[in-house]
Amino acid sequence: MSFSTVVFVMIGGALGTLARYLISVLALPISGSLPWGTILINIAGSFVIGFFGTLTLASGRFPVSEPVRLFVMVGLCGGFTTFSSFSLQTLDLLRSGETVRAAINVVASVVLCVTAVAVGHAAATRFNGDPRIAQMVMEEEA
């Protein structure tokens, strides 16, 4: 791991985070009953990591250097949404014939992450006595 690679990942993460914020803001008008901004971000990030990750393999049609792949796949997609990494890892399990492991990954990730959010929320509520999860609509989307 070189310093320039770390900087690439960091810049990609900053750009991904900015993109996530902007899409969340733009999606607010349609996000009445569901967090459509977050859903669209997760879908887009999953598409980008799958498309770019496959297209730019050393054996792919458009191979790029490892720092560029890290910039996009870890930095940009990671700052945009970690759901893309989860999706790629699940697809890898499915393509390897590990259907049971893929299912466990999906169920465990969703159940454990929602549980972790609930436990974190409960712990914070005990500290501040306020049961709200977010103070602004934007915080729920972002």
C-alpha positions as CSV (number, residue, x, y, z in Angstrom):
1,M,0.0,0.0,0.0
2,S,1.6,3.2,-1.1
3,F,0.8,6.8,0.0
4,S,-0.5,7.7,-3.5
5,T,-2.9,4.7,-3.4
6,V,-4.2,5.9,0.0
7,V,-4.7,9.4,-1.4
8,F,-6.6,8.0,-4.4
9,V,-8.9,6.1,-2.1
10,M,-9.4,9.1,0.1
11,I,-10.3,11.4,-2.8
12,G,-12.6,8.8,-4.3
13,G,-14.3,8.5,-0.9
14,A,-14.8,12.2,-0.6
15,L,-16.3,12.4,-4.1
16,G,-18.6,9.4,-3.4
17,T,-19.8,11.0,-0.2
18,L,-20.5,14.3,-2.0
19,A,-22.4,12.4,-4.7
20,R,-24.4,10.6,-2.1
21,Y,-25.3,13.8,-0.3
22,L,-26.3,15.6,-3.6
23,I,-28.5,12.7,-4.7
24,S,-30.2,12.5,-1.3
25,V,-31.0,16.2,-1.5
26,L,-32.4,15.9,-5.1
27,A,-34.5,12.8,-4.1
28,L,-36.2,14.6,-1.1
29,P,-39.3,15.6,-3.1
30,I,-40.0,11.9,-4.0
31,S,-39.0,10.4,-0.7
32,G,-42.3,10.7,1.2
33,S,-43.0,7.1,2.1
34,L,-39.7,5.4,1.4
35,P,-36.1,6.7,1.4
36,W,-35.8,6.7,-2.4
37,G,-32.5,8.6,-2.4
38,T,-30.9,5.8,-0.4
39,I,-32.5,3.1,-2.5
40,L,-31.3,4.8,-5.7
41,I,-27.8,5.3,-4.3
42,N,-27.6,1.6,-3.3
43,I,-28.8,0.5,-6.7
44,A,-26.4,2.8,-8.6
45,G,-23.4,2.0,-6.4
46,S,-24.1,-1.7,-6.8
47,F,-24.3,-1.3,-10.6
48,V,-21.1,0.8,-10.8
49,I,-19.0,-1.6,-8.7
50,G,-20.2,-4.6,-10.7
51,F,-19.8,-2.9,-14.1
52,F,-16.5,-1.2,-13.4
53,G,-15.0,-4.1,-11.4
54,T,-15.7,-6.5,-14.2
55,L,-14.8,-4.2,-17.2
56,T,-11.5,-3.2,-15.7
57,L,-10.1,-6.6,-14.6
58,A,-6.6,-7.3,-16.0
59,S,-8.4,-9.8,-18.3
60,G,-11.2,-7.4,-19.0
61,R,-11.9,-5.2,-22.1
62,F,-10.5,-2.0,-20.4
63,P,-7.9,-3.0,-17.8
64,V,-6.8,-0.2,-15.5
65,S,-4.2,0.0,-12.8
66,E,-4.9,-1.3,-9.3
67,P,-4.9,2.3,-7.8
68,V,-7.6,3.3,-10.3
69,R,-9.7,0.3,-9.4
70,L,-9.2,1.1,-5.7
71,F,-10.2,4.8,-6.4
72,V,-13.5,3.7,-7.9
73,M,-14.4,0.5,-6.1
74,V,-13.2,1.3,-2.6
75,G,-13.1,5.1,-2.6
76,L,-15.9,6.3,-4.8
77,C,-18.3,3.4,-4.3
78,G,-17.4,3.0,-0.6
79,G,-18.1,6.7,0.0
80,F,-21.2,6.5,-2.1
81,T,-22.6,3.3,-0.5
82,T,-21.1,0.2,1.2
83,F,-24.1,-1.7,-0.1
84,S,-22.2,-2.0,-3.4
85,S,-19.4,-4.0,-1.7
86,F,-22.0,-6.2,0.1
87,S,-23.7,-6.8,-3.2
88,L,-20.5,-7.7,-5.1
89,Q,-19.4,-10.1,-2.3
90,T,-22.9,-11.7,-2.4
91,L,-22.7,-12.1,-6.2
92,D,-19.2,-13.7,-5.9
93,L,-20.6,-16.2,-3.4
94,L,-23.5,-17.0,-5.8
95,R,-21.3,-17.3,-8.8
96,S,-19.0,-19.7,-6.8
97,G,-22.0,-21.9,-6.2
98,E,-22.1,-20.9,-2.5
99,T,-25.9,-20.3,-2.4
100,V,-26.3,-21.1,1.2
101,R,-23.4,-18.8,2.2
102,A,-24.8,-16.1,0.0
103,A,-28.2,-16.4,1.7
104,I,-26.6,-16.3,5.1
105,N,-24.6,-13.2,4.1
106,V,-27.8,-11.5,3.0
107,V,-29.9,-12.5,6.0
108,A,-27.2,-11.9,8.5
109,S,-26.2,-8.5,7.1
110,V,-29.7,-7.2,7.0
111,V,-30.9,-8.7,10.3
112,L,-27.7,-7.9,12.2
113,C,-27.3,-4.4,10.7
114,V,-30.9,-3.4,11.5
115,T,-30.5,-4.9,14.9
116,A,-27.2,-2.9,15.4
117,V,-29.1,0.3,14.4
118,A,-31.8,-0.5,16.9
119,V,-29.4,-1.2,19.7
120,G,-27.4,2.0,18.9
121,H,-30.6,3.9,18.8
122,A,-31.7,2.5,22.1
123,A,-28.3,3.2,23.7
124,A,-28.4,6.8,22.5
125,T,-32.0,7.3,23.6
126,R,-30.9,6.3,27.1
127,F,-28.2,8.9,27.0
128,N,-30.2,11.8,25.7
129,G,-33.8,10.8,26.5
130,D,-34.9,11.7,22.9
131,P,-36.4,8.7,20.9
132,R,-35.9,10.4,17.5
133,I,-33.5,8.6,15.2
134,A,-32.6,11.7,13.2
135,Q,-33.1,15.4,13.7
136,M,-33.8,16.3,10.1
137,V,-35.3,14.6,7.1
138,M,-31.9,15.0,5.3
139,E,-30.1,13.0,8.0
140,E,-32.4,10.0,7.4
141,E,-31.6,10.2,3.7
142,A,-27.9,10.8,3.9
